[in-house]
């Protein structure tokens, strides 16, 4: 049975309590160059984990002799984190500055989507700066998710530690279904598509070689002609677990610690640009060296009924793949 350490929301801003959480979780084992993997928020998002919450974590790593840098990877959808240059501008606008954090901020897949292939199939490429680090702290803002039901540490590793090629592999199962009989020809889907995957002659058609499964067309379709595949959520969750397992097992280091923030919990991930809704009150912060136990505890503390679909598919699949234990002991700090 794995241990998951829990600090309730009222104590998160108490310096001694937060330091105790980090120490119990094993932050002292993060040596050498430490990748601090997190989501720095899409432009206009307001619920991402703020730099002022990250700075004490950076200071704790440095006190133990680690050399941290804050990092994430670029997106497959074309917004303000699509390229490294886009992401740097967004990160800096959100306050993720070296002068604020006390460490560098580096986009892990570099200027040209640079990764290290680690699977025989060629589907999985770990972003180079993450692969070349010596240890990693994964900081996750726990949220709901429109496609995967739940976004926790497993999703953060799977979708966030890899190149665009691997992201596209996972999103193969999210590509839209088109019902021509319901299409009104309004053309909103084509206008919303940033990948030129929708064309119109006598009717709309989708070029699935260009489609990245981002869902932008589905979001604007008012007639119901475009919809998600019926098995999208469980299939995407299984791919998340598959890729997370491949990444974690292929990293040349085993010093990993996971930290989940159960605060400002919305139905959407931090890629969302619209005003947030909250699915429950703030709960606190969880920390563990077991990614499976951590995400299972996160789901159960939030309550699985708060999510769309079954959020535990990815966790159970990650357990099947040997990433961790479903049973855990919750240790309050």
Phi, psi and omega in degrees: 000129182273156178259135174238122183268138189232126173242118184290159188303323182295341184254358185299326182271004176271114190304316183293323180292317182293320177298322179296319177302312181296318181295316181295328181284343176104029182296337180293343180275354182278098186247170179065215178279120186250116174281120176259094187275124179205171176258119183268010171088134173290154179303134182078357170287149183236358187251004177298159177292125188281154181303327181293339175275336181277327184304314179298331178290317177300316181296323180293319178299317181293325178298329180270006175096000179282158178243092189273155165219143178273137188210159171201180179238165182284167186258166173267343175270147190267079172236219190269018172225020185289323175244164178300320180295319174302313186293320178302317179298317180293314180300316181293323177296331179271005176093007179274076182248142177306325180292335178272314186279331185083023178200165178293158171241119185230132174278120197290333179266011170068192184284339187231035176056060187264125179217170180250115178295133184227004180237150180297327181288339183085000182288329189252121175234121178278133177305135194301316184294328177290317180297322185274000176285177180254342178194170184212138169249123181257110179258122187235135169269109182291129181214171164283178179202136184295330182258319186256007179074312185219140174241111178230210184292325179298314179295322180300317178290312186295311186271338189257347183255014189231174180275175178300322181303316180288323176300319179295323177301315180293325183276003174302330184271002180251004183294142190290157172257131183251124174254101184300330183294334181265350184289129179262357181072024183291337175076008180295327181295317181294322179293327182281336184285120181267003184244011179054038183268351181245127179237163179224127170240262172279334178207170179286141174224156181246128173269101186287347173289331179267332183296134178253004177071030184285337178087004181298323180292320179297322183296330184259353182284118183265347184266350183083010180291331178250131180213166177281152174303143185298332181254022187301309187299307179297325180292319178294319180298322178294322178291324176301314180296319179300311183290319177301317178297315180298316180298308186296320180286337183267345179299142181281012177221159182240005180272092180230137175231143184238137183228119178250126175267117178259066183217149184050052188276114183247168176287352187236154178284176184284004170282343183288138182258355185268171182299137186283151164247160180240134184267348176193165177294165176301140182249314180146210182230137176246147179218143180195164170264357180251108185293328180289309179300320180299311181291325177295316178297322179298312180298317184288327177289322177287323183099116183303332180293344181283346184260158174278122183079194181263107183285350186271357181303313182295326182289315179294324178291321177296322175297316179300327181275003174087022182274345181168187186255141176282329179273140184212159172252122179271116184252113180282140179266000000 
